[in-house]
Amino acid sequence: MGGVNAAIDVGKRQLAVGLGSAGEQFTEPNEPRAIKRLIKRLAEAGCERVLVEGGSYQNLLVAALRTAELPVVIINPRRVREFAKSIGRLAKTDQLDARVLALYGERLQPPLRELPDEQSQALRALWLRREQLIEMLVMEQNRLEHAGKALQRSLRAHIDDLRKEIKHSEDELDHTVRNSPLWDRYEVLSSVPGVGPILSVALLADLPELGRLNRGEIAALAGVAPFNQDSGSSQGVRAIEGGRGRLRRVLYMATVAIWPRLPQCAVIQCSGLFIRVCAPAVTCPR
């Protein structure tokens, strides 16, 4: 094994750091000056990889690690937790989580992958904001159906404001894509039958790996890959599982729109990429 697998458990106020599964442990505040100290220490340790669990508070840390050109790997917290259970580690603290994360890196050695650049991150943030606004709009419309007269005026006003915000967010998305290197990919995607502006932006924002991974890996990331459920001579029903739920919902709506014009399973060629569209996989929006 090469260098150290450093692991960082990221909290709102504190970073729990483990230099390997059996190495030194320490904590730092989750703020810029402390992160600079941490990066200097990690660089001196000669890390093979720096593992960070994905979450809500790691953006500042990950940006600083990327700037320092350290080999950062963002790990799905669910995978780490399942790994901990598989080796009998049931207790959970920040320090224990950092130990388990480091051990996960040593045992599985997750590959280093290119992280999204600033423009891709900005696009994803705008896309997520649009999705949040739509969720709020749906909730307010559902409340309006059952609201008394005293609340209807307030709800209608809020619904109108949300629609304006959604339109504004869509304009910002369009402007961001048109003024970025992603525009060429956007044009390729939108040239596919059934792929409109919303799905094109969703694919760029939520599936930046498109074009770099094979079709099976992309399908799994999108949550439309049918997984085997077999044991011995018994063959279970193939079913989708995991993946990126927001993206799958957009794929579902696009499939519903184009479905009357497609055979049950169609293969569309787009700039050398073959996109297989199968209704059973994407017509389940869960």
N, C-alpha and C positions, 0 to 999 in steps of 0.2 A: 504493500500500500504506500502511496506517495505522502503528501502532506497531511495537515490536520483538517478534519471535517468540523469546522466551527458551526455551532448552532445558536440561533438567537430566537428566543421566545419574546414576542413583541406584545407589550401591554400599552395601555393608554399613557401611563406615566413612567413606566420602567421597562428596561430591556434586560432580560436574564440571558447571560451568555455562557456557553459551555465550549471550551476548546477541546473537542473530542469527547467521547462517551466516558472516558476515565480521567480526563485532564482537568485543568483549572476551571473553576466557575467564579463568575463575578457578575455584578449588576451595574448598569449605567442608567441615568435618567434618559427618557425618550425626548431629547431636545438637541438642537443643532451642535452646541459646543461639546456635549458629551459624546455625540455621534462621531465628531472629528477625532476625539481621543480614542474611541473604539476602533475606528478605521485604521488609525496608525498602529494600534496594537495588533490588529488582525493581519496587517501587511507584514509586520515583523515576525508573526508566527508562521508565515509561509503556508497559508491555507490552500488546500486542494479545492475546496468548495466552501462557501458560506451559505448555510441553509436557513431560510426564513419561512415561517408558516404564513400563508396568505391570509389576509384579514383586512381590517379597517384602518389600522394605525401604522402600517409599515411603509407608506409611500415616501416619507421623508428619508427613512433609513435606506430603502432600496435605491432611491435616486442618488444618495451619497455614495453607496457602495459601487454603483455603476460608474459614477464620475471618477472614483478611485481605481476603476478597472479591476475590481476584485471579482472572483468567480462566483457570483451570487446565483442561487437556485431557489425559486419560490415553490414551496411544497403545499399540496392540498392538506389542510389540517385533519380532514377525515381519514386520509390514508395513514397519517402518523398515529392517530388514535387507535385505528384498527391494528396497526403494527404493534403498538404498546400492549394491547389486549392479547395479541397472539403470543407474546413472550411473557405474559403473566404480570405485566406492570399495570396494576389497576389504580394505584394512588396517583393523584394529580396535583402538582404544584408547578409554579413557574420554573423553578430550578429542575424538578424532575422532568418537565416537558422539554427543557433544553437538552438534558441528558439523552432522553429518548430520541429527540430529533437528530442529535449527533450520531447516535447508534444507527438510526435509520439510514443516514448518509453513508456510514461505514459499511453496513451490510448490503444495501441495495445500490449504492453509488449512482444516484440519479444523474442523467446526463446534463451537461451545461447546454442551455438553449438561449438563443437570442431573445432578449426581452423587448417589449414594445418601446419604440422611441417616444419622444415627447408629443409629437403630433398624433401618433396612434393613441396615446393615453388621453390626450385632450378630446379626440373624437369619441373614445369610449365613454368619457365622463359626460359629454353632451348627449350621447345615445342613452345612457342610463338615466339621465335627467328626464329625457322625453318619456321613457318607459314609466318612471315614477309619476310624472304628471298624468299619464293615461290611466294609471292605476287609481290615482286620486279622483280623476274625472268619473271613472266607472263607479267608484264608491259613492260619490255625491249623487250621481244619477239614480243609483239604487235607493239612496235615502229619500230622494225626491218622490219616488213612487209611493212611499208610505208616510210622507210627512204631512202634518196638519197645515192649515192655512198660515199659521203664525210663523212657520219656518220656510215656507215655499219661496218667499221673496229672497231671503238670504241664500238659500241653496241655488236658486237660478242665477243670482249674481255671481256666486262662486264658480258655478259651471261655466258661465260666460268668460270669466277671468281665466279659468283653466284652459279653455279652448284657445284663447288668445296666446297664452303662454306656450301651448303645444305648437301653434303656428310659428311663434317666434323661435322656439327651439329647433323646429324643422328648417327654418331659414338659416339659422346658425350652423346646423349640420351641413346644409348645402354649401354655404360659404366656406366652411372649413375644408370640406372635401375638394372643392374646386381650386383652392389655393394651397394644395398639398401634393406631394408626389403620389398620393393614393388615387389621384384622379384617373390615371390610365387604367388601374385595376377596376375602378368604379365603372368605367365605360365598358370594359370587357364583361363584367358581371351583368350589367344592365342590358347587354345585348342578348342575353339568354331569354328565351320565351318564358314568361311568368315571373321573371326577376325584375321588379320595379325599383324605384328609388329607395323605398323603406327597407326592403330586403337587401339591396346592395350595400347600404350603409350598415345594416345589422351584421352582415358577413364581414365587412371591413373592420368593424368595431369589436365584435365578439368572437371572430374567428380569424385572427391575424396569421394563424399557421397555414391558412389555405394556400396551396401551391408549394409548400415546403414539406408536407407530410404526405404519406400515401393515402389512398381513398379509404382504407379501413380505419386508419388512425383518425382521419378527419371526420368520418361518420361517427366514431365513438365520442369524439370531442363535442360534436353537434348534438349528440344524444339520439341519433337515429339508427345506430347499428344494432341489429338483432343478435342478441347473445344466446349461446347454447344453454340449455337446461337439461343436460343428459346425465344419466347415471346407469352404468351397466347396460342392460338391454333396453332400458326405458328411455324413450326420447320425448323430452318435454317440448312445450311450445316455445319457439324463439320469441324473445321479447326485448324491447329497448329498455335501457336502464342507465341512470346517471346522465352525464353530459350537461350542456348549458341550456337550462330551461327557458330563459328568455329568448334565445335564438331559436330554439325548437318551436316555440309558439308562433314566431314570425314565419318560419318555414311552413308551419301548418296552415296559416292563413293564405300564404302564397300558393300552396298546393290546392287548397279548396277553390281558389280563384281560377287556376289553370286546369284543374282536373277534368272538366268536360271535354277539353281539347287534346288530352293525352291518352295513349293506351295505358293499360294497367301498370306496365313497367316500361319506361322510356329511357333511352340513353341520349344525352345531349352533348355534342362536342363543342367546346368553347376554347379557342386559342390553344389547342393541344391538350386541354384538360377534359377528361370525360366525366360528366356529372350524371350519376344514376339517380333517377327519381322513381321511387317505389311508394305507392300510396300507403300500404300497410304500415310502413315505418314512420311516416310523418303525419298521418291522420289521427294520431293520438297526442293531443297537445299537452299532456301532463308535464 
